[in-house]
Amino acid sequence: MATTNPVPRFPAGFLWGVSTSAHQIEGAADEREPSVWDVFTAEPGRVRDGSTAAVACDHVHRHREDVALLAGLGVDAYRFSVSWPRVRAEGGLDFYDRLVDDLCAAGVRPVPTLFHWDLPAGLDWLERSTAERFAQYAARVAGRLGDRVTKWITLNEPAEHTLLGHALGVHAPGRKLLFDALPAAHHQLLAHGLAVRALRAAGADDIGIANSHGPTWPASEDEADVAAAGFHDLLLNRLFADPLLLGRYPEGIGELLAGDVAADLEVIAEPLDWYGINYYAPTRVGAPLGAETDVGGVRIPAGLPFSVRDVEGYPVTDFGWPVVPEALTELLTAFRARYGDRLPPVVITENGCAYDGLDDRDRIAYLDGHIRALHRALEAGVDVRGYFVWSLMDNFEWAEGYARRFGLVHVDFGTLRRTPKASYEWFRQLLRDQRA
């Protein structure tokens, strides 16, 4: 399925992969301890279709079939997440031992993420002790898998986990704390820094984080809209990147946190080997409207110092997210300009879209456009080392349940049959062309 206009060639050694997360695909919920997401989805009305991830894609019992799909796709690497609740159960690391062995045997590099939102029930990111317990868990996983795993990710999207789970209440644990959610952000960043130290003490290296970022566009040139967009950019981009890369919070944020955070910032800013970015779409932001808004399925309450508007003039995915490949180039070049030499090599740890159907030509167009945009960023001087598609297969899409399909592989959630989509074949051919 070669395109008539081939994607430009990326440098030798560029890492091509796909991503998943434990809670979204693993199932086998009765073989692990419960997570905050199990508690959340048990509450009526929390998930769009009333579903849970108790079975999901049953990856725990079908992982060899999924590894065969990865091998057939021809990716260099597979980014998955380790379930902290599963590791806490008796024999919980045995599954990841088998998975890593099978990936290595198939010639696919394992890239585990240690936290992808499924916090064990009973733990709380508002509590500082959770960061310390996370570091202990990271050391345990590294001690078991570190002889075969050579690339690590600490956290996935602490911004979204803070905003959606602790500030707005649309994800687990379902809190609506608004700015009182900031300690959850700080403790996740502290957990990251402590985990980096724990991983290195266990002999691991090549460590990064997967942060979500996207350009914030003001709704107009009006001063109030520009100021609102700047504040939104601070919360969703700089709040999580500045401490990691500069060792400080943006002005006005650190003052909102209780106590002296200077010592914590030294830990948070542990040098990274690479910086992971999850990119999906830009956000259009204006001054407050005085009313609740709904953008991309997320309700933004009134009372915030900004309002989120629709990004008009672009096609949208089944999720309602705008398709703007050039915004990825904009994001990466802006990051390089903002952080300079403090920005380590970049890996796109997630990029993808929700579309139905096996003949998913819209997904092919989306991926083609974004990979080209990534190459333009590389040509502009951004040190980009890898790209991971979200996702290998359709899965449990958090509060949307099974209503959104991000996979290169279709999953029939009644029979759990896997069927590669047209986008799977397209990506496989792209990888062959890159290596030709």
VMD Tcl script that draws the C-alpha trace (Angstrom):
set ca {
  {0.00 0.00 0.00}
  {2.74 2.47 -0.91}
  {1.57 6.07 -1.26}
  {2.05 7.91 -4.54}
  {4.06 10.52 -2.61}
  {6.39 8.57 -0.28}
  {7.06 9.85 3.22}
  {10.53 11.43 3.43}
  {13.28 9.20 4.76}
  {14.04 9.49 8.49}
  {17.62 9.00 9.79}
  {19.03 5.54 10.36}
  {18.29 4.38 13.88}
  {15.02 6.32 14.11}
  {12.72 4.34 16.43}
  {9.32 3.33 15.01}
  {6.72 1.86 17.34}
  {3.17 1.60 18.62}
  {1.74 2.24 22.09}
  {-0.88 0.77 24.44}
  {-1.67 0.97 28.16}
  {-2.34 -1.75 30.71}
  {-5.79 -0.74 31.94}
  {-7.05 -0.19 28.41}
  {-6.13 -3.60 26.99}
  {-5.10 -6.12 29.64}
  {-8.38 -7.28 31.18}
  {-7.88 -10.09 33.74}
  {-9.08 -7.69 36.42}
  {-9.61 -10.54 38.87}
  {-5.88 -11.35 38.68}
  {-4.72 -8.01 40.04}
  {-5.58 -5.58 42.80}
  {-8.21 -2.92 42.02}
  {-7.24 0.48 40.68}
  {-8.86 3.89 40.98}
  {-10.32 3.24 37.54}
  {-12.11 0.10 38.75}
  {-13.67 2.17 41.54}
  {-14.55 4.98 39.13}
  {-16.17 2.82 36.44}
  {-18.26 1.00 39.05}
  {-20.13 4.27 39.66}
  {-23.15 4.68 37.35}
  {-22.81 7.42 34.75}
  {-19.04 7.69 34.85}
  {-18.43 5.92 31.50}
  {-20.31 6.82 28.35}
  {-21.48 3.28 27.50}
  {-21.52 1.99 31.08}
  {-18.65 -0.41 30.34}
  {-15.58 -1.35 32.35}
  {-12.11 -2.65 31.50}
  {-12.58 -5.93 33.38}
  {-12.01 -7.85 30.11}
  {-11.01 -5.11 27.66}
  {-8.91 -6.83 24.93}
  {-7.92 -9.71 27.26}
  {-4.31 -8.97 26.42}
  {-3.04 -10.81 29.51}
  {-4.33 -14.10 28.11}
  {-3.81 -13.27 24.41}
  {-0.52 -11.41 24.49}
  {1.26 -13.90 22.20}
  {-1.29 -13.17 19.48}
  {-0.64 -9.46 20.00}
  {3.13 -9.91 19.90}
  {2.66 -11.71 16.57}
  {0.74 -8.66 15.31}
  {3.62 -6.42 16.41}
  {6.14 -8.65 14.65}
  {3.99 -8.71 11.52}
  {3.72 -4.94 11.58}
  {7.49 -4.66 11.64}
  {7.85 -2.07 14.40}
  {11.15 -1.56 16.19}
  {9.55 -1.08 19.60}
  {6.40 -1.60 21.62}
  {5.45 0.91 24.28}
  {3.19 -0.74 26.87}
  {2.49 0.09 30.48}
  {3.04 -1.95 33.60}
  {0.00 -2.12 35.87}
  {0.99 -1.13 39.39}
  {-2.14 -2.93 40.74}
  {-1.08 -6.11 38.90}
  {2.46 -5.93 40.24}
  {1.05 -5.65 43.78}
  {-0.82 -8.95 43.34}
  {0.93 -12.26 43.96}
  {2.95 -13.26 40.90}
  {1.95 -10.04 39.14}
  {5.33 -9.47 37.56}
  {5.27 -12.94 35.99}
  {3.05 -11.69 33.17}
  {5.47 -8.88 32.27}
  {8.36 -11.35 32.40}
  {6.60 -13.46 29.76}
  {5.62 -10.43 27.68}
  {9.16 -9.02 27.65}
  {10.62 -12.43 26.79}
  {8.21 -12.84 23.89}
  {8.86 -9.31 22.60}
  {12.62 -9.87 22.66}
  {12.21 -13.20 20.88}
  {10.16 -11.44 18.18}
  {12.80 -8.74 17.72}
  {10.59 -6.00 19.18}
  {12.15 -3.70 21.77}
  {10.09 -3.48 25.00}
  {9.50 0.10 26.23}
  {7.51 -0.03 29.49}
  {5.70 2.94 31.03}
  {5.53 2.56 34.81}
  {2.36 4.61 35.36}
  {-0.48 5.13 32.90}
  {-3.26 6.42 35.20}
  {-4.22 3.12 36.89}
  {-3.21 4.05 40.44}
  {-3.83 1.26 42.97}
  {-7.08 1.88 44.86}
  {-6.29 3.30 48.27}
  {-3.36 5.40 47.08}
  {-3.77 9.10 46.38}
  {-1.66 11.55 44.37}
  {-2.70 14.27 46.81}
  {-0.51 12.47 49.35}
  {3.25 12.96 49.14}
  {3.86 9.40 50.30}
  {2.49 8.08 46.99}
  {5.55 9.50 45.20}
  {7.87 7.60 47.54}
  {5.89 4.38 47.10}
  {6.03 4.82 43.33}
  {9.82 4.92 43.44}
  {9.86 1.66 45.41}
  {7.58 0.09 42.81}
  {9.81 1.37 39.98}
  {12.86 -0.22 41.60}
  {11.01 -3.53 41.92}
  {10.02 -3.59 38.25}
  {13.53 -2.64 37.14}
  {15.00 -5.36 39.32}
  {12.86 -7.95 37.53}
  {12.88 -6.69 33.94}
  {16.01 -4.55 33.71}
  {18.17 -7.30 32.23}
  {16.09 -7.12 29.03}
  {14.47 -3.65 29.09}
  {16.80 -0.89 27.88}
  {14.37 2.01 27.48}
  {12.04 3.26 30.25}
  {9.18 5.73 30.69}
  {8.20 6.87 34.18}
  {4.79 8.55 33.83}
  {2.21 9.02 31.11}
  {0.45 12.40 30.78}
  {0.48 13.75 34.34}
  {-1.20 16.88 32.91}
  {-4.30 14.98 31.78}
  {-4.36 12.82 34.89}
  {-4.31 15.99 37.00}
  {-6.74 18.02 34.89}
  {-9.30 15.36 34.01}
  {-9.04 13.21 37.13}
  {-8.42 15.70 39.91}
  {-9.51 19.14 38.63}
  {-12.56 18.45 36.43}
  {-13.69 15.01 37.65}
  {-14.33 13.38 34.26}
  {-11.65 10.70 34.80}
  {-10.68 8.65 37.83}
  {-10.51 9.40 40.70}
  {-13.35 11.78 39.81}
  {-12.43 14.84 41.86}
  {-13.48 18.39 40.98}
  {-10.82 20.36 42.82}
  {-9.92 22.89 40.11}
  {-6.71 24.63 41.26}
  {-6.65 22.65 44.49}
  {-5.55 19.74 42.26}
  {-2.04 21.23 41.94}
  {-0.56 18.98 44.68}
  {-1.49 15.97 42.51}
  {0.61 17.47 39.71}
  {3.54 18.17 42.02}
  {3.51 14.71 43.58}
  {3.45 13.02 40.16}
  {6.44 15.09 39.08}
  {8.20 14.23 42.33}
  {7.36 10.55 41.73}
  {8.97 10.84 38.31}
  {12.20 12.26 39.73}
  {12.37 9.68 42.50}
  {11.70 6.91 39.96}
  {14.49 8.16 37.69}
  {16.88 7.88 40.64}
  {15.53 4.45 41.57}
  {15.83 3.18 38.00}
  {19.40 4.38 37.67}
  {20.29 2.88 41.04}
  {18.97 -0.43 39.67}
  {21.25 -0.14 36.64}
  {18.70 1.19 34.15}
  {19.39 3.98 31.68}
  {17.73 5.55 28.62}
  {14.92 7.03 30.73}
  {12.21 9.46 29.64}
  {8.70 10.64 30.43}
  {5.58 10.86 28.21}
  {4.06 14.32 28.59}
  {1.11 15.54 26.53}
  {1.61 18.86 24.78}
  {-0.05 20.91 22.09}
  {-0.07 24.48 20.83}
  {-2.53 26.85 22.47}
  {-4.04 29.26 19.95}
  {-5.81 32.43 21.14}
  {-9.39 32.76 19.93}
  {-8.58 36.24 18.61}
  {-5.94 38.94 18.86}
  {-7.95 40.62 21.61}
  {-5.80 41.20 24.70}
  {-8.14 39.18 26.93}
  {-8.06 36.17 24.60}
  {-4.28 36.29 24.28}
  {-3.86 36.45 28.06}
  {-6.29 33.55 28.56}
  {-4.44 31.45 25.99}
  {-1.14 32.21 27.72}
  {-2.51 30.98 31.03}
  {-3.87 27.80 29.44}
  {-0.48 27.16 27.82}
  {1.16 27.59 31.23}
  {-1.14 24.99 32.81}
  {-1.04 22.36 30.08}
  {2.48 22.78 28.76}
  {4.86 24.73 30.99}
  {3.56 23.46 34.36}
  {4.89 20.01 33.49}
  {7.82 20.83 31.21}
  {9.47 23.72 33.09}
  {10.17 21.78 36.32}
  {11.56 18.83 34.36}
  {13.73 20.82 31.95}
  {14.46 24.06 33.83}
  {14.21 22.95 37.45}
  {11.57 25.54 38.33}
  {7.83 26.11 38.12}
  {6.43 28.91 35.96}
  {6.04 32.16 37.85}
  {2.98 32.11 40.09}
  {2.60 28.31 40.21}
  {5.17 27.33 42.82}
  {3.67 29.88 45.17}
  {0.37 27.96 45.10}
  {2.02 24.82 46.47}
  {2.34 24.35 50.22}
  {5.81 24.29 51.74}
  {9.28 24.78 50.27}
  {9.45 22.95 46.94}
  {13.06 23.83 46.13}
  {14.44 20.48 47.32}
  {11.72 18.63 45.41}
  {12.59 20.52 42.23}
  {16.15 19.22 42.41}
  {14.71 15.69 42.33}
  {12.12 16.49 39.65}
  {14.81 17.92 37.37}
  {16.93 14.76 37.33}
  {18.48 14.80 33.82}
  {16.50 12.88 31.22}
  {17.95 10.83 28.39}
  {15.05 11.84 26.17}
  {11.74 13.69 26.40}
  {8.50 12.02 25.26}
  {5.69 14.08 23.76}
  {2.13 12.86 23.19}
  {0.49 15.05 20.54}
  {-3.06 14.98 19.23}
  {-4.35 18.48 18.43}
  {-3.97 22.19 19.18}
  {-6.36 23.96 21.55}
  {-8.15 27.24 20.86}
  {-8.61 29.34 23.98}
  {-10.31 32.62 24.76}
  {-11.37 34.77 27.67}
  {-13.98 33.33 30.05}
  {-17.49 33.06 28.61}
  {-19.27 32.86 31.95}
  {-20.82 29.50 31.07}
  {-19.83 25.85 30.87}
  {-18.42 24.71 27.52}
  {-18.05 21.26 25.97}
  {-15.05 20.68 23.74}
  {-13.97 17.27 22.50}
  {-16.28 15.56 24.97}
  {-14.81 17.37 28.01}
  {-16.98 19.79 29.95}
  {-15.05 22.88 31.00}
  {-16.77 24.60 33.94}
  {-17.41 28.32 34.19}
  {-15.23 30.16 36.66}
  {-11.85 29.35 35.10}
  {-9.74 32.23 33.78}
  {-10.13 30.92 30.22}
  {-12.63 29.14 27.96}
  {-11.86 26.43 25.42}
  {-13.34 26.98 21.96}
  {-13.68 24.84 18.84}
  {-10.74 24.86 16.42}
  {-12.62 25.70 13.24}
  {-11.67 25.19 9.61}
  {-10.15 21.72 9.92}
  {-11.51 18.18 9.53}
  {-12.23 16.40 12.79}
  {-11.86 12.82 14.02}
  {-14.71 10.72 15.41}
  {-13.75 12.18 18.79}
  {-14.34 15.69 17.43}
  {-10.64 16.56 17.65}
  {-9.29 18.79 14.85}
  {-6.76 17.27 12.46}
  {-3.90 19.77 12.27}
  {-0.58 18.11 11.34}
  {1.25 21.41 10.97}
  {0.58 22.12 14.65}
  {2.96 19.26 15.51}
  {5.77 21.05 13.66}
  {4.79 24.27 15.42}
  {4.83 22.58 18.82}
  {8.24 20.97 18.39}
  {9.98 24.02 16.98}
  {8.47 26.15 19.77}
  {9.74 23.68 22.38}
  {13.21 23.84 20.86}
  {13.10 27.65 20.93}
  {11.82 27.76 24.53}
  {14.14 25.21 26.11}
  {17.18 25.29 23.84}
  {19.93 22.97 24.94}
  {17.93 21.98 28.03}
  {15.62 19.98 25.76}
  {17.00 16.45 25.33}
  {16.26 14.36 22.22}
  {12.51 14.09 21.61}
  {10.42 10.98 21.00}
  {6.77 11.23 19.95}
  {5.38 8.67 22.40}
  {1.76 8.96 21.21}
  {0.05 10.25 18.09}
  {-3.16 8.89 16.66}
  {-6.85 9.35 15.99}
  {-10.28 7.79 16.52}
  {-12.07 6.52 13.41}
  {-14.41 3.59 12.85}
  {-14.10 1.00 10.12}
  {-11.60 -1.50 8.78}
  {-10.95 0.54 5.64}
  {-9.77 3.50 7.72}
  {-8.47 5.85 5.05}
  {-8.95 8.86 7.33}
  {-6.51 7.32 9.83}
  {-3.99 6.74 7.04}
  {-4.31 10.39 5.99}
  {-3.93 11.50 9.61}
  {-0.78 9.46 10.23}
  {0.73 10.35 6.86}
  {0.22 14.06 7.54}
  {1.65 13.95 11.05}
  {4.70 11.87 10.10}
  {5.48 14.41 7.37}
  {5.01 17.23 9.90}
  {7.42 15.44 12.22}
  {9.99 15.25 9.43}
  {9.64 19.02 8.87}
  {10.42 19.58 12.55}
  {13.49 17.39 12.19}
  {14.59 19.41 9.15}
  {14.09 22.59 11.23}
  {16.64 21.35 13.75}
  {14.58 19.52 16.36}
  {16.40 16.37 17.51}
  {13.60 13.82 17.05}
  {14.55 10.20 17.64}
  {11.30 8.20 17.43}
  {7.56 8.01 16.72}
  {4.94 5.76 18.35}
  {1.40 5.41 16.94}
  {-1.49 5.35 19.38}
  {-2.59 2.62 19.33}
  {-1.83 -0.95 18.33}
  {-5.44 -2.00 18.83}
  {-8.89 -0.70 19.67}
  {-9.34 -0.61 23.44}
  {-11.18 0.72 26.47}
  {-11.02 4.46 25.90}
  {-11.42 5.64 29.51}
  {-14.62 7.65 30.08}
  {-15.67 6.98 26.48}
  {-15.75 3.22 27.09}
  {-15.59 1.29 23.82}
  {-17.13 4.08 21.75}
  {-13.85 5.34 20.24}
  {-11.49 3.27 18.13}
  {-7.84 4.35 17.96}
  {-6.31 1.04 16.84}
  {-4.40 -0.07 13.78}
  {-6.01 -3.42 14.62}
  {-9.79 -3.78 14.98}
  {-11.02 -5.64 18.05}
  {-14.46 -7.25 18.13}
  {-15.28 -6.76 21.80}
  {-17.80 -9.60 21.70}
  {-15.45 -12.26 20.37}
  {-12.11 -10.45 20.98}
  {-11.08 -11.30 17.43}
  {-8.26 -9.11 16.11}
  {-8.38 -7.89 12.50}
  {-5.70 -5.62 11.02}
  {-7.13 -2.50 9.41}
  {-6.02 -0.79 6.22}
  {-3.92 1.56 8.38}
  {-1.99 -1.45 9.76}
  {-1.02 -2.45 6.22}
  {-0.16 1.15 5.35}
  {2.10 1.56 8.39}
  {3.76 -1.78 7.69}
  {4.58 -0.63 4.17}
  {5.85 2.72 5.44}
  {8.28 0.91 7.74}
  {9.47 -1.28 4.88}
  {10.00 1.81 2.70}
  {11.95 3.54 5.49}
  {14.33 0.58 5.70}
  {14.63 -0.09 1.99}
}
mol new
graphics top color blue
foreach p $ca { graphics top sphere $p radius 0.5 }
foreach p [lrange $ca 0 end-1] q [lrange $ca 1 end] { graphics top cylinder $p $q radius 0.2 }
display resetview
